[in-house]
Amino acid sequence: MTNTKNLWAPWRMEHVLGRTQKIVGCLFEPPGNTTCDPEFLLLYRDPLTVIMLNRFPYANGHLLIAPRRHVGDITDLTLKENQAIMVMLQQSCTILRRHLQPDGFNIGLNLGTIAGAGITDHLHFHIVPRWQGDHNFMTVTGDIRTIPEHISRTFELLEPDFQQLLPGEN
Protein backbone atom coordinates (compact mmCIF):
# COMPACT_ATOMS: atom_id res chain seq x y z
CA MET A 1 0.00 0.00 0.00
CA THR A 2 1.32 3.40 -0.98
CA ASN A 3 1.40 6.15 1.60
CA THR A 4 0.00 9.04 -0.47
CA LYS A 5 0.31 12.61 0.71
CA ASN A 6 -1.85 15.32 -0.78
CA LEU A 7 -1.05 18.96 -1.30
CA TRP A 8 -4.14 21.14 -1.38
CA ALA A 9 -4.40 24.68 -2.75
CA PRO A 10 -8.16 25.01 -3.31
CA TRP A 11 -8.19 28.81 -3.60
CA ARG A 12 -6.27 28.50 -6.91
CA MET A 13 -8.94 26.40 -8.67
CA GLU A 14 -10.98 29.39 -9.84
CA HIS A 15 -7.82 30.85 -11.38
CA VAL A 16 -6.81 27.53 -12.97
CA LEU A 17 -10.24 27.10 -14.54
CA GLY A 18 -10.33 30.70 -15.76
CA ARG A 19 -13.30 31.53 -13.56
CA THR A 20 -11.78 34.35 -11.56
CA GLN A 21 -13.75 37.54 -11.61
CA LYS A 22 -12.35 39.96 -14.16
CA ILE A 23 -11.17 43.17 -12.55
CA VAL A 24 -12.87 46.29 -13.80
CA GLY A 25 -10.29 49.03 -14.17
CA CYS A 26 -6.79 48.67 -12.75
CA LEU A 27 -5.84 46.06 -10.15
CA PHE A 28 -3.80 48.69 -8.28
CA GLU A 29 -6.69 51.14 -8.11
CA PRO A 30 -9.37 49.43 -6.01
CA PRO A 31 -12.62 51.42 -5.87
CA GLY A 32 -13.26 53.84 -3.04
CA ASN A 33 -10.81 55.51 -0.71
CA THR A 34 -10.62 53.03 2.16
CA THR A 35 -7.15 52.37 3.50
CA CYS A 36 -7.69 48.60 3.43
CA ASP A 37 -10.11 46.15 1.85
CA PRO A 38 -9.97 42.36 2.25
CA GLU A 39 -11.99 41.78 -0.94
CA PHE A 40 -9.21 43.38 -3.01
CA LEU A 41 -6.43 42.16 -0.66
CA LEU A 42 -5.60 45.84 -0.12
CA LEU A 43 -3.47 46.06 3.02
CA TYR A 44 -2.59 49.75 2.82
CA ARG A 45 -3.42 52.87 0.82
CA ASP A 46 -2.20 56.40 1.36
CA PRO A 47 -2.09 59.37 -1.03
CA LEU A 48 1.05 58.05 -2.80
CA THR A 49 1.16 54.24 -2.49
CA VAL A 50 -0.86 51.04 -2.34
CA ILE A 51 0.19 47.69 -0.88
CA MET A 52 -1.67 44.49 -1.70
CA LEU A 53 -1.25 40.78 -1.23
CA ASN A 54 -0.68 39.02 -4.54
CA ARG A 55 -3.82 36.96 -5.20
CA PHE A 56 -1.73 34.28 -6.95
CA PRO A 57 1.47 34.35 -4.89
CA TYR A 58 4.83 32.73 -5.50
CA ALA A 59 5.19 32.37 -1.73
CA ASN A 60 3.23 33.12 1.42
CA GLY A 61 3.13 36.88 2.09
CA HIS A 62 3.92 37.88 -1.53
CA LEU A 63 3.23 41.63 -1.62
CA LEU A 64 2.69 44.10 -4.46
CA ILE A 65 3.65 47.75 -3.89
CA ALA A 66 2.63 50.37 -6.43
CA PRO A 67 2.32 54.10 -6.73
CA ARG A 68 -1.25 55.21 -6.27
CA ARG A 69 -1.04 57.20 -9.48
CA HIS A 70 -1.44 55.17 -12.67
CA VAL A 71 2.14 55.15 -14.01
CA GLY A 72 3.69 52.60 -16.35
CA ASP A 73 7.39 53.44 -16.15
CA ILE A 74 9.76 54.11 -13.28
CA THR A 75 11.08 57.19 -15.06
CA ASP A 76 7.62 58.77 -14.77
CA LEU A 77 7.56 58.66 -10.96
CA THR A 78 7.93 61.89 -9.05
CA LEU A 79 10.64 62.18 -6.42
CA LYS A 80 7.97 61.99 -3.69
CA GLU A 81 6.51 58.80 -5.22
CA ASN A 82 9.97 57.24 -5.48
CA GLN A 83 10.68 58.03 -1.83
CA ALA A 84 7.27 56.81 -0.66
CA ILE A 85 7.65 53.50 -2.49
CA MET A 86 11.12 52.92 -1.01
CA VAL A 87 9.82 53.64 2.50
CA MET A 88 6.94 51.20 1.94
CA LEU A 89 9.37 48.53 0.68
CA GLN A 90 11.35 48.95 3.91
CA GLN A 91 8.24 48.96 6.13
CA SER A 92 6.84 45.92 4.33
CA CYS A 93 10.03 43.94 4.91
CA THR A 94 9.88 44.85 8.61
CA ILE A 95 6.26 43.69 8.89
CA LEU A 96 6.87 40.47 6.96
CA ARG A 97 9.91 39.68 9.13
CA ARG A 98 7.85 40.27 12.28
CA HIS A 99 5.01 37.93 11.28
CA LEU A 100 6.43 35.36 8.85
CA GLN A 101 10.13 35.20 9.85
CA PRO A 102 11.49 34.72 6.31
CA ASP A 103 15.20 34.05 5.79
CA GLY A 104 15.33 36.57 2.94
CA PHE A 105 13.35 38.37 0.23
CA ASN A 106 13.21 38.66 -3.52
CA ILE A 107 12.30 42.27 -4.33
CA GLY A 108 11.80 43.25 -7.93
CA LEU A 109 10.16 45.33 -10.61
CA ASN A 110 9.44 44.14 -14.15
CA LEU A 111 9.11 46.93 -16.74
CA GLY A 112 7.60 45.92 -20.05
CA THR A 113 6.14 42.67 -21.30
CA ILE A 114 9.51 41.35 -22.48
CA ALA A 115 10.84 41.79 -18.92
CA GLY A 116 7.99 39.75 -17.47
CA ALA A 117 5.51 42.44 -16.50
CA GLY A 118 2.02 40.97 -16.52
CA ILE A 119 0.53 44.42 -15.95
CA THR A 120 2.53 46.87 -18.02
CA ASP A 121 0.64 50.13 -17.57
CA HIS A 122 0.82 50.40 -13.74
CA LEU A 123 4.28 49.65 -12.39
CA HIS A 124 4.54 47.65 -9.19
CA PHE A 125 7.21 46.05 -7.07
CA HIS A 126 7.04 42.48 -5.81
CA ILE A 127 8.26 41.47 -2.37
CA VAL A 128 8.47 37.69 -2.10
CA PRO A 129 9.45 36.31 1.31
CA ARG A 130 11.86 33.36 1.06
CA TRP A 131 12.79 30.59 3.49
CA GLN A 132 15.68 28.18 3.41
CA GLY A 133 14.49 25.20 1.34
CA ASP A 134 11.13 26.81 0.51
CA HIS A 135 11.10 25.69 -3.12
CA ASN A 136 11.56 22.09 -4.05
CA PHE A 137 11.12 19.75 -6.99
CA MET A 138 7.47 20.74 -7.41
CA THR A 139 8.36 24.23 -8.64
CA VAL A 140 11.06 22.94 -10.96
CA THR A 141 9.18 20.00 -12.50
CA GLY A 142 5.55 21.05 -12.33
CA ASP A 143 5.50 24.85 -12.01
CA ILE A 144 3.62 24.31 -8.74
CA ARG A 145 4.15 26.41 -5.65
CA THR A 146 3.29 25.39 -2.13
CA ILE A 147 1.74 28.10 0.04
CA PRO A 148 1.47 27.04 3.69
CA GLU A 149 -1.15 29.54 4.82
CA HIS A 150 -4.46 30.60 3.28
CA ILE A 151 -4.27 34.10 1.81
CA SER A 152 -7.17 35.40 3.92
CA ARG A 153 -5.33 34.37 7.09
CA THR A 154 -2.17 36.12 5.88
CA PHE A 155 -4.24 39.26 5.20
CA GLU A 156 -5.68 39.17 8.75
CA LEU A 157 -2.18 38.75 10.18
CA LEU A 158 -0.54 41.62 8.26
CA GLU A 159 -3.34 44.19 7.93
CA PRO A 160 -3.19 45.69 11.47
CA ASP A 161 0.53 46.47 11.11
CA PHE A 162 0.03 48.15 7.74
CA GLN A 163 -2.84 50.22 9.09
CA GLN A 164 -0.59 51.45 11.91
CA LEU A 165 1.67 53.00 9.24
CA LEU A 166 -1.04 55.47 8.24
CA PRO A 167 -0.48 59.08 9.28
CA GLY A 168 -2.19 59.80 12.58
CA GLU A 169 -2.48 56.11 13.45
CA ASN A 170 0.76 55.84 15.46
C-alpha positions, 0 to 999 in steps of 0.5 A, a space after each residue: 500500500 502506498 502512503 500518499 500525501 496530498 497537497 491542497 491549494 483550493 483557492 487557486 482552482 478558480 484561477 486555474 479554470 479561468 473563472 476568476 472575476 475579471 477586474 474592472 479598471 486597474 488592479 492597483 486602483 481598487 474602488 473607493 478611498 478606504 485604507 484597506 479592503 480584504 476583498 481586493 487584498 488591499 493592506 494599505 493605501 495612502 495618497 502616494 502608495 498602495 500595498 496588496 497581497 498578490 492573489 496568486 502568490 509565488 510564496 506566502 506573504 507575496 506583496 505588491 507595492 505600487 504608486 497610487 497614481 497610474 504610471 507605467 514606467 519608473 522614469 515617470 515617478 515623481 521624487 515623492 513617489 519614489 521616496 514613498 515606495 522605497 519607504 513602503 518597501 522597507 516597512 513591508 520587509 519589517 512587517 513580513 519579518 515580524 510575522 512570517 520570519 522569512 530568511 530573505 526576500 526577492 524584491 523586484 520590478 518588471 518593466 515591459 512585457 519582455 521583462 515579465 511584466 504581466 501588468 505593463 501600464 501600472 508599475 509595481 514592485 514584488 516582495 516575495 518572502 523566502 525561506 531556506 528550502 522553501 522551493 523544491 522539486 514541485 516548482 522545478 518540475 511542475 510549475 507548482 508552488 506550495 503556500 502554507 497559509 491561506 491568503 485570507 489568514 495572511 491578510 488578517 495577520 498583516 493588515 493591522 501592522 500596515 494600518 498602523 503605518 497610516 499618518 495619525 495612526 501611530 
